[in-house]
Amino acid sequence: MGALPMRSAHRRVLHRAQPRARRQAHPRIYQDTQGAHMNYEFTLAVDRDPTEMADKLFDIAEGDLVPEGGTGVNVVHVCRQADSFATALLQTVEDVESTGLVVTGIASNDLVSLRDIAARLGRTYESVRLIAAGKRGPGGFPTPLSTGQWSLYSWAEVSAWFSRSHGTEAPSAYDREIAAADHLIRARRILGGDKVRQQLGKLITT
């Protein structure tokens, strides 16, 4: 929990940037003033309190990586310029892990229950339950990512299905990329250095 002593310049950066990062409800993307690159904002989950590496993170990215920890949630808020989300993510993961931290996922609102789906779409729970069960609508509703008493679905998949079948707003490409990247990072952590990881990686390009 205790953070290492930080230089005053670092403390000013953390004090200024944290409120902005905490306010964001979801990852964001916008074009910089020069128009050459895009600014990508997202939040990485890490394996331990990242404030212990605050100085290193500041030196690596000059304030673009803002750690938050010690409250049960260990994350690094990111604002990165790049020509694509993939470039921004890969560079950021490399930079963060160069400090000794391990990236375990990306903060995402992708996993949702049927009640969450109903709330986001302004529908009743019962109508969504019937649609998911195939008792209403055109069928082909996305399968849950979990089994058992509580089923969780991918919001990127569900919102795309509702867009096609009911004309609701389609998910952005960035939302889909964030959701997919989170699953990939978690899969990487589960497999560790296993040789199978390299083989399973081919599933992405198949």
Residue pairs with C-beta under 8 A, 6 or more apart in sequence:
1 49
1 69
1 70
2 52
2 70
3 49
3 51
3 52
3 54
3 70
4 51
4 52
4 53
4 54
4 55
6 14
6 54
6 55
6 58
7 55
9 58
10 54
10 55
10 58
13 58
13 63
13 66
14 54
14 66
14 67
17 63
17 66
17 77
17 79
18 66
18 68
18 77
21 41
21 43
21 66
21 68
21 77
21 79
22 68
22 77
24 41
24 43
25 109
26 108
26 109
26 175
26 178
27 40
27 41
27 42
27 43
27 106
27 107
27 108
27 174
27 175
27 178
28 40
28 41
28 42
29 38
29 39
29 40
29 41
29 85
29 174
30 38
30 39
31 37
31 38
31 39
32 38
32 39
32 81
37 81
37 82
37 83
38 81
38 82
38 83
38 84
39 79
39 80
39 81
40 78
40 79
40 80
40 81
40 82
40 85
40 88
40 89
41 77
41 78
41 79
42 78
42 89
42 106
42 107
42 178
43 75
43 76
43 77
43 78
43 106
43 107
44 75
44 76
44 78
44 92
44 93
44 96
44 103
44 105
44 106
44 107
45 74
45 75
45 103
45 104
45 105
45 106
45 107
46 69
46 74
46 75
46 76
46 96
46 101
46 102
46 103
46 104
47 74
47 101
47 102
47 104
48 69
48 74
48 101
49 67
49 69
49 70
49 74
50 57
50 67
50 68
50 69
50 74
50 75
50 76
50 96
50 101
51 67
51 68
51 69
51 70
52 69
53 67
53 99
53 100
53 101
54 67
56 98
56 99
57 65
57 66
57 67
57 76
57 95
57 96
57 99
58 65
60 95
60 98
60 99
61 80
61 95
64 78
64 79
64 80
65 76
65 77
65 78
65 92
65 95
65 96
66 76
66 77
66 78
67 75
67 76
67 77
68 74
68 75
68 76
68 77
69 75
75 107
76 96
76 101
78 88
78 92
80 88
80 91
80 92
81 88
82 88
82 91
85 174
85 177
85 178
85 181
86 177
89 106
89 181
93 103
93 185
96 103
97 103
102 189
103 185
104 185
104 186
104 189
105 182
105 185
105 186
105 189
106 178
106 181
106 182
106 185
108 178
108 179
108 182
109 155
110 154
110 155
110 156
110 175
110 178
110 179
110 182
111 145
111 152
111 153
111 154
111 155
112 120
112 152
112 153
112 154
112 155
112 158
113 150
113 151
113 152
113 153
114 125
114 128
114 129
114 132
114 151
114 153
115 125
116 155
117 123
117 128
117 153
117 155
117 158
118 124
118 125
118 127
118 128
120 155
120 159
121 128
121 162
121 168
127 136
130 136
130 137
131 137
131 141
132 141
132 151
132 153
134 141
137 165
137 166
138 165
140 161
140 165
141 158
141 161
142 153
142 154
142 157
142 158
142 161
144 151
144 152
144 153
145 152
145 153
145 154
146 152
154 179
155 171
155 175
155 179
156 171
156 175
156 176
156 179
156 180
159 168
159 169
159 170
159 171
159 175
160 170
160 171
160 176
162 168
163 169
163 170
163 171
184 204
187 197
187 200
188 197
191 197
191 200
